Amino acid sequence: MRVGGARAVAVDWVRAEMARDPSIGGAFFSGSTVGLPDGAVLAPSSDVDVLLVRDVPAAKVGKFRHRGVLLEVSSLTWAELGSPADVLGSWVFAPMFRADAVIADPSGRLAAIRDRVAAGFADPVWVRRRCAGVRRRIEGGLARLDGRASVPEQVLGWVFPTSLLAVLPAVAGLRDPTVRRRYVRAREVLARYGFADRYEELLASLDGGGVGPGRVREHLAALAVTFDEAARVARTPVPFVADLSAAGRPVVLDGSAELVAAGAHREAMFWVVVTYARCHAVLAVDAPGRERVLRPAFEAALADLRVASVAERRRRAAALVGSLPRWQAVADAVVERAVAG
């Protein structure tokens, strides 16, 4: 299916949902389809992300198929989205409004945000502000590592802030920082602006120096078993449980396999370990016996990333934080080159 057709399906769903639920005040596209031309092919492993805006918080709808398209629908409040200036300074939201990603906007509030962001997105003052937000998120996240939490919680607390180092050059280079493919995006940006030689250091901050393609395939095969078990037993309403479902399976497993096939096996380990940790967080609550049986495969993936212990995770976190001044210099240079065209 083409991206334009998939977007039309998403628009159809949003309109029907807004007619049914008057608490929805607006909606817009997010994620990897933002900015893609209508004629681009939507990969089978990709979904179409939609954000619904409301006055009060609401539960995430999650992943589901509508007229053959995999949608992922989440909600946020107007307060969480913020003012046009707030969005312009946000590395999370600004990329969604640099193009016309608005689906529904009865009040005109999303249009005001879109117009403000489109006008100032490449202003270096705002680009640097967004970069500073990424750096704060890295530092804050790694500072909160809790060695007393469960292993899945510890791993998620380490891997997501660590992966934001890949988001930093993307934000500096005026690119949308996607989630699953964020390391691939970082590699592209660094190469474009003359810093290809820095990518190995960035990738090593994730995997400790390299995991071979054969080994990554082994981890992916073992993850498939764990994923299917977690999807089968999941009952506890954790925020990410919708991703651990039959609908979400192609995004995680097929999408990761596509990265491996394209030579980005080391980059694929980011989402492999994220999904492993999420699966084990669910299994530990909903099927603790099965969690113990499946745990060695998870531990093997952590060992290959060299973050199997609390001490290793803390050491890697400290090393990454220590490298941030050097990466800030790279980001500053990328900003200068990107805004200059």
TORRODREN-915597 format. One record per residue: residue in one letter; x, y, z of N, C-alpha, C in turn. Coordinates in steps of 0.1 Angstrom, whole numbers, plus 2048, in hexadecimal, padded with zeros to 3 digits. Layout:
AXYZXYZXYZ...
# end
This chain:
M8087F480080080080080980C800R8048177FA80B8247FA80782C806V81183580A80F83C816802845815G7FF84B80A7F38538097E784B80BG7E683F8067DA8368097D9833817A7E583081E7E482C82C7E0838834R7E48448317E08508387D1852836A7CC85082A7BE8518287B5848831V7BA83C8337B483283C7B483884AA7BF83D84E7C184385C7B784F85EV7B68578547AD86385479E85E856D79B85384E78D84E84F78A84985DW79484286479283D87179184987BV79985387A79885E88378B865882R78686887677986E87476E86787BA76E85A87976485187F76585288EE7718518937748518A276F85F8A8M77286A8A176F8778A675F8798A6A75987389D74A87389C74486B8A8R74B8618AC7478598B774B85E8C5D7568658C575C8698D275F8788D2P7568808D775888F8D67638958DFS76988C8E77748918F07818938E8I78188D8DB78D88F8D378D89D8CCG7978A58CF7978B38CA79F8B58BEG7A68AB8B97AE8AC8AD7B78A08ACA7BD89F8A07C689389D7D0896893F7DC8908947E689288A7EF886889F7F688587E7FF87987C80C87C883S81287188781F87188D827865888G83486488C83B85888884185987AS84584D87584E84C86984785085CT83985185C83385584F83286484DV83586C85883487A85783F87F84DG83B88784384488C83984788382DL84287782E84386E82283A872817P83D87180A8348748008298697FFD81E86D7FA8128647F98168587F1G81E8597E782284E7DE82C8447E4A8328477EF83B83E7F58348317FAV83C8267F98368197FD83781880CL82C81481282C811821830803823A83B80182A8407F482C8377EC834P8367DF83282D7D683A8307D7849S83C7DA84C8407DB85A83E7E8861S8387F18598367FF85E827801862D82580986C81780D86F81681C86DV80982186E80682F86C80383487AD80B83D87F80984388D7FF84F88DV7F684F8967EC8598977EB85E8A6L7EB86B8A87EA8708B57DC8778B6L7D48748C07C887A8C37CA8848CEV7C58908CD7C789B8D77B989D8DER7BA89D8EC7AE89E8F47B18A88FFD7A78AC9067A88B59127AD8AD91EV7AA8A191F7AD89992B7B488C926P7BD88692E7C487A92A7BB86E927A7BF86691E7B885A91A7C284F917A7BD8439187C68379167CA836907K7D68319057DB82E8F77D28248F1V7CE8278E47C581D8DD7CE8118D9G7DA8148D47E38098D07E38068C1K7E97FA8BE7EA7F68B07DE7EE8ACF7D97F08A07CE7E889B7CD7EA88CR7C77E18857C57E28777B87E8873H7B87F286A7AC7F88657AC7F8856R7A37F18507A37F18417B17ED83BG7B77E38427C47DE83D7D07E6841V7CF7F18487DA7F984C7DC7F885BL7E97F685F7ED7F586D7EE803873L7E580787C7E58148827EA812890E7F181C8957F481D8A37EF82B8A8V7E582A8B17DE8368B57E18398C4S7E68458C77E98498D57E18568D7S7E185A8E47DA8668E87E386F8F0L7E187C8EF7E88858F87DF8918FAT7E28999057D98A49087DF8B1901W7D68BB9007DB8C88FB7E68CD904A7E58CB9117EF8D091A7FD8C9917E7FC8BC9148098B591180F8B9904L8068BD8FA80B8C18EE8118CF8EFG80A8D88F68108E58F980C8F08EES8128FB8F08109078E78189058DAP81590D8D081D90D8C482C90E8C7A8309178D083E9188D384390C8DAD83B9068E383F8FA8EA8428EF8E0V8398ED8D683B8E38CC8478E68C3L8498F28BF8558F68B78628F28BEG8628F38CC86E8F08D386F8E18D7S8658D98D38658CB8D786B8C28CDW8758BA8D087B8B18C68718A58C4V8678A38CC85E8998CA85389D8C1F84D8A98C38418AD8BB8448B68AFA84F8BD8AF8518C78A48518C0897P8588B48958598AE88884C8AA882M8428A888B8358A488682D8AF880F8318BC88382A8C787E8328CF873R83E8CB8708458D286683E8D0858A8388C585682F8C284B8218C2850D8188C28468098C384A8058B584EA8078B185B8038A48607F58A4867V7EF8B08677E28B186E7D78A9867I7D08A186E7C58998697B78A086BA7B58A48777A98AB87B7AC8B6885D7A58C18837A88CD88C79C8D688DP7928D28937868DB8947888E889AS7918E98A47938F68AB79D8FF8A4G7A68FA89B7B09018947BD90289DR7BD8FB8A87C98FC8B17D58F58ABL7D38EA8A47DE8E289E7E38EA892A7DA8F188A7DF8F987F7E8904884A7E590A88F7EE9158957FB90F898I7FB90389E8088FD8A18108FA894R8098F488A80F8F187D8168FD877D80E908877814914870820919878R82091988582B91E88D83791588BV83590888B8408FF8898468FF87BA83D90087184290086384B90D861A84791886784E92486585C92586CG85D91E87786991F87F871912881F86D90787A8738FB87D8838FB87BA88790187189690186E89D90D874D89791587C89D9208838A891A88DP8B491D88C8BE9178948BC9188A3V8B59238A78B29248B58A99198BAW89F9168B289690C8B689C8FE8B4V8A48FC8AA8AB8EF8A88B38EC8B4R8BB8F68B88C48F38C48BB8F18D0R8B08F78D18A78F58DD8A28E68DDR89F8E18D189A8D38D08A68CA8D4C8B28CD8CF8BE8C58D28C08C48E1A8BF8D08E78C18D18F68B78C88FDG8AA8C78F88A08BF8FE8A48B08FDV8AA8AC8F28AF89E8F18BA89B8FBR8C38A48FC8CE8A29058C98A1914R8C08AA9178BA8A99258B389C927R8AC89791D8A688A91F8B087F920I8BB87F9198C587591B8CB875929E8CF88192D8D588393B8CB87F946G8BF8849458B588194F8B2872950G8B086C9448AC85E9448B785594AL8C48589468CF84F94B8D2852959A8CF85E95E8D186196C8C785A975R8BC85696F8B184F9778B2840977L8BD83A9728BE82C9728BD826980D8B581C9828B281798F8B680898FG8C08059968C57F89978BC7EF9A0R8B27F49A68A97EC9AE89C7E89A6A89A7EE99B88F7EB9928917DD98CS8867D89868877CB97F8917CD973V8967C196F8A07C29638997C8957P88D7C49538877CB9488857DA949E8827DE9558807ED95888E7F3957Q8987ED95C8A67F395C8AB7F494DV8A87E99458AD7E99378A57F492FL8987F693189180092A89680E92FG89980F93C89E81C9418AC81F93CW8B38159378C08189318BF81A922V8B881191B8B981190D8B281D906F8A782190C8A182D9058A983A906P8AD83E9128B68499128C384890AT8C883C90A8D48399028D283B8F4S8C68368EF8C38388E18C08468DCL8BE84F8E68BB85D8E28C88648DDL8D485D8DF8E08638D98DF8628CAA8D88588C58D58588B68CB8628B2V8C28668BB8B88718B78BF87E8B6L8CA8818BE8D088E8BE8D48938B1P8DC88B8A98E089089B8D4891892A8CA8898938BE88A88B8B789788DV8B589B89A8AE8A789D8B78B3898A8C48B289A8CD8BD8958CC8BE886G8CA8B387F8CA8B38718BC8B586BL8B28BA8738A58BD86F89E8B0869R8A18A586E89A89886A891893875D88788C87187E88687B88487B882P88687C88F88C871897882865899T88285C89087A85089187E84789DV87683E8A08788368AC8818298A8R87B8208A188181389F88E815896R88E81E88D8998208848A182C887R8A28308948A983C8978B883B895Y8BE82F8968CC82E8948CF830885V8C782A87C8C882C86E8C783A86AR8BE8418708BC84F86D8C8857872A8CE85487D8DA85B8828E5859879R8E784D8748F284A86A8F185285EE8E58538598E285B84D8E686A84FV8E286F85A8E487D85D8F388085FL8F987886790887A86991087985CA90C87085391386F84791187B83ER90488083E90188B83690989883AY90B8998479118A684B9208A484FG92689A84A93589884C93A892858F93188A85F93588486C93387586BA93586F86093386085E93C859868D94885E86A95285787294E857881R94485E88593F85E893934853896Y92F84D88B92484488D928838894E93383289293782689A9378298A9E93C8348AD93B8378BC92C8388C0L92483E8B891683F8BC90F8318BDL9128298B390C81B8B39118138BFA91E8148C292480D8CC91E8108DAS91981D8DB9128208E89068188EAL9018128E08F58098E18FA7FA8E3D9037F58DA9067E78DB9147E38E0G91B7ED8E59287EA8EB9337E78E2G9317E88D593C7E68CC9387DC8C0G92D7D68C19297CE8B59237C08B8V9187BE8B29117B08B29107AC8A4G9157A08A091579C89290779988DP9057998808F879787A8F278987DG8FA77F87E8F57718818F077188FR8F77778988F37788A68E67808A8V8E478B8A08D87938A18CC78B89CR8CE7838918C477A88C8BF770897E8C976B89E8C67628A98BD7698B4H8C17758B88BA77C8C18AB77F8BCL8AA7828B089D7858AA8947798AAA89A76D8A78927618A788D75D8B5A89675F8BF89275D8CD8887678D2L88A7738CD88077E8D187277A8CCA8717748C08647718BA85D7678C4V86475E8C985E7558D385975C8DFT8617658E585E76C8F08527768EDF85277C8E28487868DE83A77E8DDD83A7738D782D76C8D58287678E3E8317648EC82C75F8F982776B901A82E77790082978390781B787901A81A7878F480E78B8EE8027828F2R8057758F47FB76B8F77F676D906V7FF77190F7FB77191D7F877F922A7FB78A91B7FB7979207ED79B925R7EC79F9317DF7A49377E17B193ET7EC7B39437EF7C094B7EF7CC942P7E87D69457E77E293C7F37EB93DV7FF7E793980B7EF93980A7F892CP81180492C80F80D921813807913F81C7FD9138217F890681B7EB902V8117E690A80C7D99078057D88F9A8007E28F47FA7E28E68047DE8DCD8117E18DE81B7DE8D581F7CF8D5L81B7C88E081E7BA8E18117B28DDS80E7B28D18027AC8CC8047A78BDA7FB7A08B87FC79B8AB7FD7A78A1A7F57B28A47F67BD89B8047C489BG80A7C48A78177CA8A88237C18A3R8207B48A182B7AB89E8337AF892P82D7B38878357B687B83E7C287DV83A7CC8858427D888784F7D488FV84D7CB8998597C88A18627BD899L85C7B28958647A78908687A9882D85E7AC8798617AE86B8697BA869G8667C587086E7D186F87C7CF873S87E7C887E88C7C58828937BC878A88C7B28738927AA8688967B285CE88E7BB8588917C484D89E7CC84FL8A07D185B8AD7D885F8B97CE85EV8B77C28638C27B88628C57B5853A8BB7B384B8BD7B083D8C47BB836A8C27C883A8C87D38348D67D6839G8DB7CE8428E87D08478E97D8854A8DD7DC8598DC7E48658D97DB871H8E17D08728DE7C787D8E17CC88BR8EC7D488C8EF7DA8998E47E489DE8DF7EC8938D57F58968C87EE89AA8C67E28958B97DB8988B97D78A7M8C57D68AD8C57D18BB8BE7DB8C5F8BC7E88C18B57F18C98A77EC8CCW8A07EA8C18927E68C38907D88C7V89A7CF8C589A7C28CA89A7C28D9V8A47CA8DF8A57C98ED89A7D18F4V8947DB8ED8887E28F387D7D88F3T87B7D18E986F7C88E98717BC8F2Y87E7B78F38817AD8FD87D7B290BA8817BE90F87E7C391C86F7C591ER8687CA91485A7CB9168537BE918C8577B49108517A79118537A191FH85F7A292486279D93185C7A593CA8597B193B8527B99448447B4945V83E7B093A8307AB93A83079C93FL83979493B83A78693F83C78594EA84478E95484778D96283B78F96BV83179696582579896D81A78E969D81978B95C80D783957811774955A81D771955821763953830761958P83176296683F76296B847755968G83F74A96884673D96584C73D957R84574294D84A74393F85574D93EE85475894685E76294686C75C94AR86C75395487874D95987E74494EV87573D94787A73493C88073C931L87A74792D87F74F92288A759925R88C75A9328967659368A4763930P8A975792F8B775692A8B975C91CA8AF75C9138B17629068B2771907F8AA7779108AB7859138B9789919E8BD7819228CA7839298D678291FA8D47799158DE77790B8DF784902A8D478A8FF8D47978F78DB7A28FFL8D87A290C8DE7AD9148ED7AA915A8F179E9168FF79B91790679F90AD90079D8FF9067A18F29087B08F1L8FE7B78F78FF7C68F79097CB902R90D7C290B9167C591690F7CE921V9037CA9238FB7D292E8F37C8936A8FA7BC9398F27B29408F17B594FS8F97BD9548F97C09638F67CE966V8F27D19728EF7DF9768FC7E7975A9077E29799147E99789177EC969E9157E39609187E695290F7F094CR9027F09508F97FA94B8FD808950R90080995D90581696391281A95DR91B81295A92781595492581B946R91D81493E91A819931912826931A90982893B90283493C90C84093FA91583D94891E84894C92784B940A92B84193893484492C92C84C922L91F84992091885191691686091BV91386192891186F92D91E87792BG92987092E93687692C93A87A91ES93387391493687690692D882901L92388690991A89090392089D8FFP92A8A29069308AF9019368AD8F3R93C8A28F094189F8E293589E8D8W92B8988DC91F8978D39188A48D2Q9188AC8DC9128B98DB91A8C18D0A9278C08CF92E8C78C592A8C28B7V9288B58B69248B08A99168B58A5A90D8B58AF8FF8BA8AD9008C98A9D9088D18AF9098DF8AC90D8E189EA9178D989A91C8DA88C9128D6882V90A8CB8859008C787C8F58D187BV8F18D88868E78E28858EC8ED87BE8F88F287D8FD8FC8748FD8F8865R9008EC8629008E78548F28E584FA8EA8E08588DC8DD8538D48E9851V8D58F38598CD8FF8578D290884CA8DF9068498E590D83D8E1907830G8DA8FB8318D68F58248E08EC81E
# end
